[in-house]
Amino acid sequence: MRGLLALCALLFCVAAQADPCAGADRSLDAARREALAPVVSRDVTLLLWPHFKERFDLAPEQVRASLRMRGWSVLYVETGKTDAAVLFYAGDPASGGRYAGEWGGSAPMDEGPQLRRALQRDIRGLPPALARCFAWLVTQHPEHHSWP
């Protein structure tokens, strides 16, 4: 009986530490960057127009990272004029997905749950699995201090 309890405890610990981004698509090739750049340029322009009063024409290489999960897309973008931005889309922005919100900055390792809750509060319809994955990427990997 003790052996069974120990096995269950071990399996629970392994499951609790499992990668919350398992199954996410993080691929971003040149063709996808090329397709995303005009859409992201439009959305960054709309987002930043009140502050800059100018159009942002982003080169494909300024779309630095992509994360796709549960029908949503997250893009890490360097504008060249502001800090990097993370844009969230319901669907694929290259084929008509809707801009849903943005996030910028960094988060310390102990703020994963707070970041997850803030994303779900601020970005309507964001799948909990994607919020959990993104918060984990940002807070649990020093090389991803602000993601990618």
C-alpha positions, -999 to +999 in steps of 0.1 A: +000+000+000+028+024+009+044+017-025+012+026-043+010+059-023+046+067-031+040+060-068+009+082-068+028+110-050+057+107-076+033+108-105+015+139-091+049+157-086+059+149-122+026+160-136+027+192-116+061+201-131+051+191-167+057+217-194+025+238-196+034+246-232+034+210-244+016+209-277+022+246-284+035+256-318+065+279-316+076+277-352+083+309-371+099+306-405+107+333-430+074+329-449+053+332-418+073+363-407+066+378-441+029+371-438+027+385-403+047+417-408+020+438-425-007+427-401+014+434-370+025+467-385-011+478-388-019+467-352+012+483-337+004+515-355-032+515-341-019+506-307+008+533-306-008+561-327-019+581-297+017+583-285+038+585-317+013+598-344+032+578-371+029+546-390+050+516-380+062+496-409+079+465-394+103+443-413+096+406-411+126+400-389+110+423-363+084+396-356+108+378-333+088+349-318+054+332-322+034+309-299+002+292-312-021+273-289-058+265-287-066+285-318-048+317-305-015+333-315+010+353-295+037+373-312+068+389-297+075+421-318+104+446-317+092+479-330+125+497-331+109+527-313+095+512-281+102+483-258+093+450-273+056+441-273+037+409-270+005+409-291-023+384-285-047+373-313-078+352-313-069+331-344-041+334-368-034+371-376-020+361-410-054+348-420-078+373-403-074+365-366-086+393-343-062+414-323-072+408-286-046+426-265-010+432-256+015+428-228+049+443-223+076+442-197+090+414-176+079+394-146+100+378-118+099+341-112+074+343-084+048+362-104+036+335-128+002+330-112-004+368-110+006+372-147-017+344-157-046+359-139-039+394-153-038+381-188-071+363-184-087+393-169-074+418-195-076+397-227-111+386-232-115+349-242-078+340-238-077+303-232-065+294-197-040+269-211-024+297-232-023+321-203-006+294-182+019+286-209+028+322-215+032+330-178+054+300-174+076+310-203+081+345-190+086+336-153+103+302-152+130+306-178+157+332-172+165+333-209+128+342-215+127+371-190+102+389-212+098+362-238+108+349-263 
